[in-house]
């Protein structure tokens, strides 16, 4: 994602632009989209911020303490819709949604259509409008990506991208016709989050799987940090905190680190996401839940 502010910008207008860029970055990070390397192949470096202040209240698990949350057979249902507020400190900047509206047929197989949306509110849109929509068509039985689509508007930047994953050929085919090799059962920028909701989560440990974005495939490690009880407008939940890290560099190393709080029940529902950016901390907080049928 291109920065909204040059390093030398100063003054109220520059600070406002910095906040706008930071919020747009978190809107993308919150949806586990390739914020540090766009799906069209763009890639930019930035310093990795410290996140100690956003996980300070988590009861960290000791590495190898042995406790493992078992895998979930059905963490979500068709019709699930989660609505979040996006906040910079006490400033509400917009909303984000994670939704599973239906099952469709892709290459003759049933697939979940997973949708992530992010929109800045009326006030924030007056100087930095965000309208992002990301979709993943995710094989229902095999649990791997078959299509990835994104339509982004962030300030003056607009982008539309599509990736088709050919499982039989082991290829990711982009909208421009270029193809790249991928391993079996690879995940995309959005499906990786839903895949994690199914998995066993070892406290103090991590799980690793293959992730493809920005024309590259690399291991995505999800660290399971510990436990915390989290209160949101949608309710109070016992949670485990996880932190996705792309090994050997990539989206999270380049654009900051993201911590996500999932309920420690069978739903593995995200209730809170936090990221530390150069101009402060930003939170994505669950507001409303529709569990689906």
Secondary structure, 3 states (H helix, E strand, C coil): CCCCCCCCCCHHHHHHHHHHHHHHHHHHHHCCCCCCCCCCCCCCCCCCCCCHHHCCCCEECCCCCCCEECCCCCCCCCCCEEEEEEEECCEEEEEEEEEEEEEEEECCEEEEEEEEEEEECHHHHCCCCEEEEEEEEEECCCCCEEEEEEEEEECCEEEEEEEEEECCCCEEEECCCCEEECCCCCECCCHHHHHHHHCCEECCCEEEEEEEECCEEEEEEEEEEEEEEEEECCEEEEEEEEEEEECCCCHHHHHCCEEEEEECCCCCCEEEEEEEECCEEEEEEEEEEECCC
